[in-house]
Amino acid sequence: MDETLKETLWKQFGAAIDMFENAVRECPEEIWNNDSKFWYLSYHTLFFLDYYLTEEPDSFSPPPPFTLSEFDSEGEMPERTYTKEELLTYSQFCRDKCRKLISGLTAQTAANRWKNEYRNYSINEILLYNMRHVQHHAGQLNLLIRQSNNEPPDWVSQTKIPMK
């Protein structure tokens, strides 16, 4: 796969993760676990970021202390509220996983299929889908911060973190 394309993909995906992390860091304590469930939306975003970065989705298992609760058809919340620190650590885990996946892409691996019960995408497409999912929720988190009369973090044009 073209190195310029991989670098571009990483800079934009990394920017989406940066924006997500900035919102988590800037979340005022008074809204972390209020009715908006800022923490849960943050966890949901990371859970699926991790899941969609797993090339074989049937083998997915989040790192401890996280569980597969997001797959529960009953829509049950995790057993406890996760802290900012736990979620920022999970975000770093996902960032590293994302960088490794993108930097290792070849024409063949980019065309491999990512399949689950609902989706059948190439690895390239699941990466774009995943980036849109992260950015969608980063926007929601920023809106929650703004609605609490706080200033949300700035827009990130591209990540400053190198791909390799």
Kinemage of the C-alpha trace (Angstrom):
@kinemage 1
@onewidth
@group {chain A} dominant
@subgroup {mainchain}
@vectorlist {calphas} color= white
{ca met a 1} P 0.000 0.000 0.000
{ca asp a 2} L 1.220 3.499 -0.838
{ca glu a 3} L 3.179 5.035 2.074
{ca thr a 4} L 1.731 8.508 1.463
{ca leu a 5} L -1.802 7.151 1.723
{ca lys a 6} L -0.969 5.299 4.946
{ca glu a 7} L 0.602 8.447 6.414
{ca thr a 8} L -2.449 10.514 5.449
{ca leu a 9} L -4.841 7.954 6.882
{ca trp a 10} L -2.883 7.879 10.146
{ca lys a 11} L -2.700 11.691 10.445
{ca gln a 12} L -6.484 11.956 10.123
{ca phe a 13} L -7.384 8.908 12.224
{ca gly a 14} L -4.900 10.051 14.849
{ca ala a 15} L -6.520 13.508 14.807
{ca ala a 16} L -9.925 11.935 15.500
{ca ile a 17} L -8.427 10.062 18.460
{ca asp a 18} L -6.710 13.275 19.629
{ca met a 19} L -10.027 15.133 19.558
{ca phe a 20} L -11.716 12.324 21.468
{ca glu a 21} L -8.957 12.276 24.117
{ca asn a 22} L -9.030 16.071 24.443
{ca ala a 23} L -12.765 15.953 25.151
{ca val a 24} L -12.288 13.246 27.801
{ca arg a 25} L -9.456 15.211 29.444
{ca glu a 26} L -11.458 18.466 29.417
{ca cys a 27} L -14.700 16.959 30.702
{ca pro a 28} L -15.701 18.776 33.892
{ca glu a 29} L -16.067 16.382 36.825
{ca glu a 30} L -19.667 17.498 37.368
{ca ile a 31} L -20.762 16.013 34.027
{ca trp a 32} L -18.575 12.871 33.980
{ca asn a 33} L -21.368 10.761 35.469
{ca asn a 34} L -24.464 12.945 35.311
{ca asp a 35} L -27.546 12.162 33.227
{ca ser a 36} L -25.593 12.562 29.984
{ca lys a 37} L -23.308 9.648 30.995
{ca phe a 38} L -20.261 11.274 29.429
{ca trp a 39} L -18.110 8.436 30.749
{ca tyr a 40} L -20.310 5.806 29.112
{ca leu a 41} L -20.289 7.497 25.710
{ca ser a 42} L -16.494 7.665 26.036
{ca tyr a 43} L -16.305 3.975 26.902
{ca his a 44} L -18.628 3.019 24.041
{ca thr a 45} L -16.428 4.931 21.608
{ca leu a 46} L -13.268 3.186 22.792
{ca phe a 47} L -14.841 -0.242 22.916
{ca phe a 48} L -15.855 -0.035 19.269
{ca leu a 49} L -12.618 1.679 18.245
{ca asp a 50} L -10.800 -1.345 19.660
{ca tyr a 51} L -13.271 -3.830 18.169
{ca tyr a 52} L -13.148 -2.358 14.662
{ca leu a 53} L -9.329 -2.384 14.795
{ca thr a 54} L -9.379 -6.136 15.433
{ca glu a 55} L -8.736 -7.818 12.098
{ca glu a 56} L -10.521 -11.004 13.196
{ca pro a 57} L -13.591 -9.657 15.037
{ca asp a 58} L -14.568 -13.090 16.370
{ca ser a 59} L -11.357 -13.084 18.422
{ca phe a 60} L -11.996 -9.664 19.995
{ca ser a 61} L -11.553 -9.239 23.720
{ca pro a 62} L -11.017 -5.828 25.331
{ca pro a 63} L -8.186 -5.416 27.835
{ca pro a 64} L -9.008 -5.607 31.559
{ca pro a 65} L -10.856 -4.129 33.351
{ca phe a 66} L -13.219 -3.800 30.386
{ca thr a 67} L -15.745 -6.444 29.411
{ca leu a 68} L -17.847 -7.414 26.404
{ca ser a 69} L -20.863 -5.605 27.908
{ca glu a 70} L -21.315 -3.523 24.737
{ca phe a 71} L -22.368 -6.704 22.931
{ca asp a 72} L -25.129 -7.374 25.445
{ca ser a 73} L -28.379 -7.272 23.497
{ca glu a 74} L -30.190 -6.072 26.600
{ca gly a 75} L -28.235 -2.815 26.449
{ca glu a 76} L -26.809 -3.197 29.945
{ca met a 77} L -24.271 -0.674 31.142
{ca pro a 78} L -20.894 -1.817 32.473
{ca glu a 79} L -20.921 -2.840 36.119
{ca arg a 80} L -19.249 0.377 37.248
{ca thr a 81} L -18.310 3.858 36.128
{ca tyr a 82} L -14.886 3.952 34.502
{ca thr a 83} L -12.511 6.771 35.427
{ca lys a 84} L -10.939 9.261 33.048
{ca glu a 85} L -7.563 7.665 33.702
{ca glu a 86} L -8.840 4.198 32.797
{ca leu a 87} L -10.411 5.459 29.592
{ca leu a 88} L -7.375 7.522 28.604
{ca thr a 89} L -5.197 4.438 29.136
{ca tyr a 90} L -7.603 2.438 26.956
{ca ser a 91} L -7.435 5.194 24.356
{ca gln a 92} L -3.637 4.948 24.266
{ca phe a 93} L -3.954 1.173 23.823
{ca cys a 94} L -6.313 1.766 20.885
{ca arg a 95} L -4.084 4.488 19.399
{ca asp a 96} L -1.120 2.088 19.409
{ca lys a 97} L -3.249 -0.662 17.863
{ca cys a 98} L -4.457 1.742 15.161
{ca arg a 99} L -0.948 2.961 14.320
{ca lys a 100} L 0.334 -0.589 14.095
{ca leu a 101} L -2.520 -1.678 11.834
{ca ile a 102} L -2.177 1.289 9.473
{ca ser a 103} L 1.625 1.206 9.320
{ca gly a 104} L 1.540 -2.506 8.498
{ca leu a 105} L -1.007 -2.269 5.704
{ca thr a 106} L -0.119 -3.753 2.339
{ca ala a 107} L -2.280 -3.894 -0.780
{ca gln a 108} L -3.251 -7.431 0.256
{ca thr a 109} L -4.044 -6.753 3.924
{ca ala a 110} L -5.956 -3.569 3.067
{ca ala a 111} L -8.214 -5.656 0.819
{ca asn a 112} L -8.762 -8.403 3.426
{ca arg a 113} L -12.324 -8.652 4.685
{ca trp a 114} L -13.499 -7.536 8.108
{ca lys a 115} L -16.682 -9.509 8.737
{ca asn a 116} L -19.146 -9.793 11.544
{ca glu a 117} L -22.872 -10.467 11.734
{ca tyr a 118} L -23.703 -6.969 10.424
{ca arg a 119} L -20.799 -5.832 8.259
{ca asn a 120} L -18.558 -7.141 5.514
{ca tyr a 121} L -15.957 -4.461 4.778
{ca ser a 122} L -12.405 -4.371 3.511
{ca ile a 123} L -9.856 -3.406 6.152
{ca asn a 124} L -9.570 -0.050 4.377
{ca glu a 125} L -13.308 0.536 4.673
{ca ile a 126} L -13.581 -0.523 8.323
{ca leu a 127} L -10.758 1.916 9.103
{ca leu a 128} L -12.709 4.784 7.518
{ca tyr a 129} L -15.951 3.642 9.159
{ca asn a 130} L -14.162 3.471 12.503
{ca met a 131} L -12.622 6.923 12.105
{ca arg a 132} L -16.074 8.382 11.362
{ca his a 133} L -17.466 6.640 14.464
{ca val a 134} L -14.754 8.115 16.705
{ca gln a 135} L -15.213 11.600 15.250
{ca his a 136} L -19.010 11.376 15.582
{ca his a 137} L -18.726 10.665 19.296
{ca ala a 138} L -15.937 13.223 19.801
{ca gly a 139} L -18.432 15.765 18.459
{ca gln a 140} L -21.100 14.562 20.879
{ca leu a 141} L -18.682 14.806 23.811
{ca asn a 142} L -17.716 18.332 22.802
{ca leu a 143} L -21.395 19.272 22.622
{ca leu a 144} L -21.929 17.946 26.165
{ca ile a 145} L -18.997 20.034 27.359
{ca arg a 146} L -20.404 23.127 25.624
{ca gln a 147} L -23.901 22.506 27.030
{ca ser a 148} L -22.402 22.512 30.539
{ca asn a 149} L -21.245 26.100 29.886
{ca asn a 150} L -17.624 25.085 29.412
{ca glu a 151} L -15.366 25.671 26.435
{ca pro a 152} L -14.725 22.498 24.421
{ca pro a 153} L -11.209 21.668 23.213
{ca asp a 154} L -9.946 23.013 19.900
{ca trp a 155} L -10.199 21.257 16.550
{ca val a 156} L -7.236 19.055 15.643
{ca ser a 157} L -6.277 19.255 11.936
{ca gln a 158} L -3.908 16.287 11.992
{ca thr a 159} L -2.172 14.357 14.701
{ca lys a 160} L 1.343 15.367 15.616
{ca ile a 161} L 2.110 11.823 16.745
{ca pro a 162} L 4.176 10.020 14.098
{ca met a 163} L 2.851 6.830 12.574
{ca lys a 164} L 5.989 4.880 13.415
